[in-house]
Amino acid sequence: MAAEKVVLVFGGSGTIGSGIIKALLKSGKVPRIVSVARTSEKLAAMKDKFGNLPEDKLLIVEGNVASEENAAKLRDDILAKTGKITDVVSCMGSWWQKGPLLDQPLSEFKEVCDSLLGCHFIAAKTFLPLIGDNDGSSYTFITGSENYLYVPNIGLLSIFAAGLVRMIHFIMQEWEQKSVRINAIHINVFVQDPLNTLPYSDPNSPAIDHEVAGRGISGVVLIPNARGKKLPIYSEADFVKLAKTGTL
Ligand SMILES: NC(=O)c1ccc[n+]([C@@H]2O[C@H](COP(=O)([O-])OP(=O)(O)OC[C@H]3O[C@@H](n4cnc5c(N)ncnc54)[C@H](OP(=O)(O)O)[C@@H]3O)[C@@H](O)[C@H]2O)c1
């Protein structure tokens, strides 16, 4: 058992992030999980969602990575409570589908950039240096297929999802010599929380339960078989393989 692990999950209130937290908790292999809520209301809702677990099992900290200052404060607040972070899963960003690209005001362009790309940039530049030189540490980015899909009215989502893929590529290259394992899981299937189903159904491609996805993503954190890898997911079987082997 990786007795020393303290895993920080960004996006823990969301579909995928909550699946990761549930899977890490059930694995029994991570003594302490940390997540972040952007407001006190969200903090209360998250605690409730995971059954009000004690803070030495699941610590939910109020904070955000909307600016470098806020992120530094969040890092210091977490470290004051846990003493260390060993692994990070960055799973932030919500669906955006608000209309044709050139109808969007510049303010929306900038807001979506901050929300889908800026948060990953700030989280990485704040938290990666903490674990970069630590053997056994990992930083896992979660992305989707929005960067290459053509779906009407998702222009801004697609642009910044593509930017995220390139950002991850550069971070992997620039941190290649460090001890930390940096991986990216590109999810090309729909994932849903059965308690909060998506307005989507396709009999040929049913949505995958978020705990199945969470177990797969946990595999990459817990089994050190992937390093600098882009791990594309096309089916439930891919998540199952990740859960067993930590790689594809
Ligand atoms: N669900 C799927 O089918 C699917 C498929 C492929 C890929 N993905 C990828 O998985 C990731 C998460 O998707 P999801 O379905 O879990 O989305 P979701 O249910 O909408 O959850 C998004 C999470 O990101 C957080 N978040 C959003 N913007 C943020 C910001 N600016 N700063 C900090 N946190 C922010 C949200 O926190 P708050 O609660 O504070 O808003 C929430 O925890 C995305 O990268 C998405 O591309 C999802």
The ligand as an SDF file (V2000), in Angstrom:
LIG
                    3D

 48 52  0  0  0  0  0  0  0  0999 V2000
  -18.0730   13.7130  -18.3780 N   0  0  0  0  0  0  0  0  0  0  0  0
  -17.6340   13.3120  -19.5390 C   0  0  0  0  0  0  0  0  0  0  0  0
  -18.3260   12.5770  -20.2710 O   0  0  0  0  0  0  0  0  0  0  0  0
  -16.2560   13.6820  -20.0230 C   0  0  0  0  0  0  0  0  0  0  0  0
  -15.8140   13.0570  -21.1960 C   0  0  0  0  0  0  0  0  0  0  0  0
  -14.5680   13.3620  -21.6630 C   0  0  0  0  0  0  0  0  0  0  0  0
  -13.7530   14.2350  -20.9860 C   0  0  0  0  0  0  0  0  0  0  0  0
  -14.1930   14.8440  -19.8510 N   0  0  0  0  0  0  0  0  0  0  0  0
  -13.2550   15.7910  -19.2240 C   0  0  0  0  0  0  0  0  0  0  0  0
  -13.2280   15.6720  -17.8170 O   0  0  0  0  0  0  0  0  0  0  0  0
  -13.0290   16.9530  -17.2310 C   0  0  0  0  0  0  0  0  0  0  0  0
  -14.1440   17.1910  -16.2150 C   0  0  0  0  0  0  0  0  0  0  0  0
  -15.3740   16.9670  -16.8450 O   0  0  0  0  0  0  0  0  0  0  0  0
  -16.7050   16.6810  -16.0040 P   0  0  0  0  0  0  0  0  0  0  0  0
  -17.6510   15.9930  -16.9230 O   0  0  0  0  0  0  0  0  0  0  0  0
  -16.3580   16.0720  -14.7140 O   0  0  0  0  0  0  0  0  0  0  0  0
  -17.2350   18.1700  -15.8030 O   0  0  0  0  0  0  0  0  0  0  0  0
  -18.2030   18.7490  -14.6500 P   0  0  0  0  0  0  0  0  0  0  0  0
  -19.0690   17.6920  -14.1030 O   0  0  0  0  0  0  0  0  0  0  0  0
  -18.8210   19.9540  -15.2370 O   0  0  0  0  0  0  0  0  0  0  0  0
  -17.1690   19.1630  -13.4940 O   0  0  0  0  0  0  0  0  0  0  0  0
  -16.2120   20.1290  -13.7620 C   0  0  0  0  0  0  0  0  0  0  0  0
  -15.3700   20.3080  -12.5300 C   0  0  0  0  0  0  0  0  0  0  0  0
  -14.3810   21.3080  -12.8270 O   0  0  0  0  0  0  0  0  0  0  0  0
  -14.4610   22.3100  -11.8480 C   0  0  0  0  0  0  0  0  0  0  0  0
  -14.1460   23.5840  -12.4990 N   0  0  0  0  0  0  0  0  0  0  0  0
  -14.7270   24.0950  -13.5960 C   0  0  0  0  0  0  0  0  0  0  0  0
  -14.1350   25.2630  -13.9250 N   0  0  0  0  0  0  0  0  0  0  0  0
  -13.1720   25.4730  -12.9780 C   0  0  0  0  0  0  0  0  0  0  0  0
  -12.2390   26.4950  -12.7180 C   0  0  0  0  0  0  0  0  0  0  0  0
  -12.1580   27.5680  -13.5030 N   0  0  0  0  0  0  0  0  0  0  0  0
  -11.4260   26.3780  -11.6760 N   0  0  0  0  0  0  0  0  0  0  0  0
  -11.5110   25.3030  -10.8600 C   0  0  0  0  0  0  0  0  0  0  0  0
  -12.3720   24.3060  -11.0310 N   0  0  0  0  0  0  0  0  0  0  0  0
  -13.1990   24.3960  -12.0800 C   0  0  0  0  0  0  0  0  0  0  0  0
  -15.8900   22.2810  -11.3190 C   0  0  0  0  0  0  0  0  0  0  0  0
  -15.8910   22.8510  -10.0140 O   0  0  0  0  0  0  0  0  0  0  0  0
  -17.1560   23.6600   -9.4330 P   0  0  0  0  0  0  0  0  0  0  0  0
  -18.0210   22.6440   -8.7510 O   0  0  0  0  0  0  0  0  0  0  0  0
  -16.5350   24.6050   -8.4660 O   0  0  0  0  0  0  0  0  0  0  0  0
  -17.8230   24.3290  -10.5900 O   0  0  0  0  0  0  0  0  0  0  0  0
  -16.1550   20.7950  -11.3170 C   0  0  0  0  0  0  0  0  0  0  0  0
  -15.5940   20.2030  -10.1570 O   0  0  0  0  0  0  0  0  0  0  0  0
  -13.0310   17.9640  -18.3830 C   0  0  0  0  0  0  0  0  0  0  0  0
  -11.6790   18.2040  -18.7350 O   0  0  0  0  0  0  0  0  0  0  0  0
  -13.7010   17.2120  -19.5040 C   0  0  0  0  0  0  0  0  0  0  0  0
  -13.1990   17.6110  -20.7670 O   0  0  0  0  0  0  0  0  0  0  0  0
  -15.4290   14.6010  -19.3470 C   0  0  0  0  0  0  0  0  0  0  0  0
  1  2  1  0
  2  3  2  0
  2  4  1  0
  4  5  1  0
  4 48  2  0
  5  6  2  0
  6  7  1  0
  7  8  2  0
  8  9  1  0
  8 48  1  0
  9 10  1  0
  9 46  1  0
 10 11  1  0
 11 12  1  0
 11 44  1  0
 12 13  1  0
 13 14  1  0
 14 15  2  0
 14 16  1  0
 14 17  1  0
 17 18  1  0
 18 19  2  0
 18 20  1  0
 18 21  1  0
 21 22  1  0
 22 23  1  0
 23 24  1  0
 23 42  1  0
 24 25  1  0
 25 26  1  0
 25 36  1  0
 26 27  1  0
 26 35  1  0
 27 28  2  0
 28 29  1  0
 29 30  1  0
 29 35  2  0
 30 31  1  0
 30 32  2  0
 32 33  1  0
 33 34  2  0
 34 35  1  0
 36 37  1  0
 36 42  1  0
 37 38  1  0
 38 39  2  0
 38 40  1  0
 38 41  1  0
 42 43  1  0
 44 45  1  0
 44 46  1  0
 46 47  1  0
M  CHG  2   8   1  16  -1
M  END
$$$$
